[in-house]
Amino acid sequence: MKVREEKFTVKTYECRPDGNIKMACLMQYLQEAAALHAEQLGFGVDRLNKINSYWILSNLRIEINRLPKWNDEITVKTWPSGYNRLIATREFVGSDQNDCELFRAGSQWMVLDKGSSRPKNLFRLDLSLPKTGLKALSGKLVRLEPQDDYSQADRISVPYSSIDLNGHVNNTEYVRWGIDALRKAFKFEGNVRSMHATYLSEVFEADELDLLLSYSRNGYFYVLAKRSDGQNNVHVMEIGC
């Protein structure tokens, strides 16, 4: 399977005050690279629209050597690396203009039906995905489970600006909300060395979410997003510093 290389230049509006890229913006780079590659390989937005479906990110872990800074030229390499009945995996490696590695990431994706929001059987879609492939990270990518000792931090009414092409909250928005909540509660400075995000449920405009936080003494922060009516959890995130 061919590797796609996508180049980005870090813009001023994508940076924090210290000049490093915001995590949500880095996630947008990965999302864009994945979408463009899927389109190139024949199983992107255009193809899935014909079967009333769309891709969603289900799980992602990124390990960071160095966060890109303003005006850095970033090359993101990405490739599909396997699939089963419900999950397709995709890998990412990012490097700077000097060919120094910045980060590595592994991810899991699902195809949902637009009408029912239920996952489709990938074996029946003839997407020409590779059955296996090289992984960017060592170890198996597993789904995060909620912690036991969260504290309420914030409540969000989902704005229209958070809704993406698929009509639901974009995966990068949960990361932005979570880091903002950590900043408020812990004076979090955003010096991220790893991030793991697991997506549990779709969220739509005007939905209300509670953000809950936890911190462990080994340097990990945890964020849980759940519907304010208590019906279900929608997102879990772990950040290592």
C-alpha positions in Angstrom: 0.0 0.0 0.0 1.4 3.4 -1.0 2.3 5.9 1.7 0.8 9.4 1.3 3.0 12.4 2.1 1.1 15.6 3.0 3.0 18.9 3.7 1.8 21.6 6.1 3.3 24.9 7.3 2.3 25.8 10.8 0.4 29.1 10.8 0.3 31.8 13.4 -3.3 31.1 14.3 -2.6 27.4 14.9 -0.1 28.2 17.7 -0.2 28.7 21.4 1.5 31.8 23.0 4.7 29.8 23.4 4.9 29.3 19.6 4.1 25.5 19.7 1.2 24.2 17.7 -2.1 23.6 19.5 -2.9 19.9 19.8 -6.3 20.3 18.1 -4.6 21.8 15.1 -2.1 19.0 15.0 -5.0 16.6 15.0 -6.5 18.5 12.1 -3.3 17.8 10.1 -3.7 14.1 10.7 -7.4 14.2 9.8 -6.7 16.0 6.6 -3.9 13.7 5.5 -6.1 10.7 6.2 -9.0 12.1 4.2 -6.9 13.0 1.2 -5.3 9.6 1.2 -8.6 7.8 1.5 -9.9 9.9 -1.5 -6.8 9.0 -3.5 -7.2 5.3 -2.8 -10.9 5.3 -3.8 -12.6 4.9 -0.4 -13.0 8.6 0.7 -15.9 11.0 1.0 -17.1 10.7 -2.6 -17.2 6.9 -2.5 -18.9 6.6 0.9 -21.5 9.3 0.0 -22.7 6.9 -2.7 -23.5 4.3 0.0 -24.9 6.8 2.4 -22.0 6.4 4.8 -19.0 8.2 6.3 -15.8 7.5 8.2 -15.4 8.4 11.9 -12.4 8.3 14.1 -12.8 5.8 16.9 -9.5 5.8 18.6 -6.1 7.5 18.3 -2.8 7.6 20.2 0.0 10.0 19.4 3.5 10.0 20.8 5.4 13.2 20.5 9.2 13.8 20.3 8.7 17.6 19.7 5.7 19.7 19.0 5.9 21.6 15.7 6.4 25.4 16.1 5.2 28.4 14.1 6.5 28.4 10.5 7.8 24.8 10.7 7.2 22.8 7.5 5.7 19.5 8.5 5.5 16.3 6.4 2.9 13.9 7.5 3.3 10.4 6.2 0.2 8.2 6.5 -0.9 4.7 5.4 -3.7 2.2 6.1 -2.4 -0.7 8.1 -5.2 -3.4 8.4 -8.8 -4.0 9.1 -11.4 -6.3 10.6 -15.1 -6.5 10.4 -15.7 -3.1 12.0 -12.3 -1.3 12.4 -9.8 0.0 9.9 -6.4 1.1 11.2 -4.2 4.0 9.9 -0.7 5.1 10.8 1.0 8.5 10.9 4.6 9.7 11.1 5.4 13.4 11.2 8.8 15.1 10.5 10.1 18.6 10.2 11.9 20.4 7.4 15.2 18.9 8.6 13.7 15.4 8.4 13.8 15.1 12.2 10.9 13.0 13.5 8.3 14.9 15.4 5.6 12.4 16.2 4.1 9.0 15.5 0.4 8.0 15.8 -1.8 5.0 15.3 -5.6 5.3 14.8 -8.7 3.2 14.4 -11.7 4.2 12.1 -15.2 3.0 11.5 -17.7 3.5 8.7 -21.2 4.6 9.9 -24.5 4.5 8.1 -25.8 8.1 7.7 -29.4 7.0 8.4 -28.9 4.7 11.4 -25.5 5.9 12.7 -24.7 2.2 13.1 -21.3 0.8 12.0 -21.1 -1.1 8.7 -19.4 -4.4 8.1 -16.1 -3.5 6.3 -15.9 -7.0 4.7 -19.0 -6.1 2.7 -17.9 -2.7 1.4 -15.1 -3.8 -1.0 -12.8 -0.9 0.0 -9.6 -2.6 -1.2 -8.0 -2.1 2.2 -4.8 -4.0 3.1 -5.4 -6.8 5.5 -2.3 -5.9 7.6 0.5 -3.4 7.5 3.4 -1.8 9.3 2.4 -0.1 12.6 3.8 3.3 13.6 3.7 2.6 17.4 4.8 -0.4 19.3 2.2 -2.3 21.3 -1.5 -2.9 20.6 -3.8 0.2 20.3 -6.5 -0.4 22.9 -9.5 1.7 23.8 -9.4 3.9 26.9 -11.7 3.2 29.8 -13.0 6.0 32.1 -11.2 6.6 35.4 -13.0 6.3 38.8 -12.2 9.7 40.4 -13.2 12.5 38.1 -14.2 16.0 39.2 -16.7 18.2 37.3 -14.9 21.0 35.4 -17.1 22.5 32.8 -20.3 22.3 30.9 -20.5 22.9 27.1 -23.5 23.6 24.9 -22.2 22.4 21.5 -22.0 25.4 19.1 -22.6 25.2 15.3 -18.9 26.0 14.7 -17.9 22.6 16.1 -20.0 20.7 13.5 -18.1 19.2 10.6 -18.8 17.9 7.1 -20.5 14.8 8.6 -23.0 16.8 10.6 -21.6 16.0 14.0 -18.9 17.4 16.4 -15.5 17.1 14.8 -13.1 14.8 16.6 -10.6 17.6 17.1 -13.1 19.7 19.1 -13.1 17.3 22.0 -9.3 17.7 22.2 -9.6 21.5 22.2 -12.3 21.5 24.9 -10.4 19.0 27.1 -7.2 21.0 27.0 -9.0 24.2 27.7 -10.6 22.5 30.8 -7.3 21.2 32.0 -5.8 24.7 31.6 -8.5 26.2 33.7 -8.3 23.5 36.5 -4.6 22.7 36.6 -2.9 25.7 35.0 -2.0 23.1 32.3 0.8 24.5 30.0 0.2 22.0 27.2 3.6 20.4 27.1 2.2 17.2 25.7 4.3 14.1 25.2 1.5 11.7 24.4 -2.2 11.8 23.9 -4.8 9.0 23.6 -8.3 9.8 22.6 -11.2 7.3 22.4 -14.5 8.3 20.9 -17.6 6.6 22.3 -20.7 8.4 20.7 -21.6 11.1 18.2 -22.5 14.5 19.5 -24.6 17.2 17.6 -25.3 20.9 17.7 -27.0 22.1 20.9 -26.2 18.9 22.8 -25.0 19.6 26.3 -21.8 18.0 27.6 -20.2 17.8 31.0 -16.4 17.8 31.1 -14.8 15.9 34.0 -11.1 15.8 34.9 -8.7 13.7 36.8 -4.9 13.7 37.4 -2.5 11.0 38.4 0.8 11.6 40.1 2.7 9.8 37.3 2.1 12.8 35.1 -1.1 11.8 33.3 -4.2 14.0 32.9 -7.6 12.5 32.1 -10.7 14.0 30.5 -14.2 12.5 30.3 -16.9 14.1 28.2 -20.4 12.9 29.0 -23.9 14.0 28.1 -25.2 16.4 30.8 -28.4 14.4 31.1 -26.2 11.5 32.3 -27.3 9.1 29.5 -23.8 8.2 28.2 -20.1 9.0 27.9 -19.0 10.3 24.6 -15.2 10.8 24.8 -12.3 9.8 27.0 -8.8 11.3 26.7 -5.4 10.7 28.4 -2.6 13.2 28.2 1.0 12.5 29.3 3.4 15.3 30.0 
